[in-house]
Amino acid sequence: MRSDAEKHGAQWAQQHDARVTRIGLFLRKTRLNEVPQFFNVFRGEMSFVGPRPERPEFVSGLAKEIPFYQQRHLLKPGITGCAQINYSYGATTADALNKLEYDLYYIKHASPLLDVQTVLRTIGAVMKGAR
């Protein structure tokens, strides 16, 4: 991100984000920007599969606007999850609500089989270059 990327406050990430530098764009396209999160998994702070963490600047507002939003915090956040493979970038409260539906589905149906399916679909998305 550019050094002044959020001088007017936190903003949602979006496709073709003007705040992203060339290096940042490369990291996003190759998904190398996700590598540091593997260290969080190894430290036990995250799961490999689970609800994707949201920026803290947005959580309290979303929790006020969307019923049951805090339920997504019942599990450790994940590097990948049902919302990431079934829904594109989210940049609105309505998008957050749609992603929450996938997160709640995962919480209700969490199982090793669902984790394997999610990982396989994630690998497929990475190989296609889809986001």
LINVENPE-V762474 format. One record per helix or strand of 2 or more residues. SS is the DSSP state (H for helix, E for strand). FROM is the first residue (numbers start at 0). TO is the last residue. Records with the same first field share a line. If there is no record, write none. Layout:
SS = FROM-TO / FROM-TO
This chain:
H = 21-29 / 31-41 / 55-64 / 68-73 / 81-85 / 92-108 / 111-127
E = 46-48 / 77-79
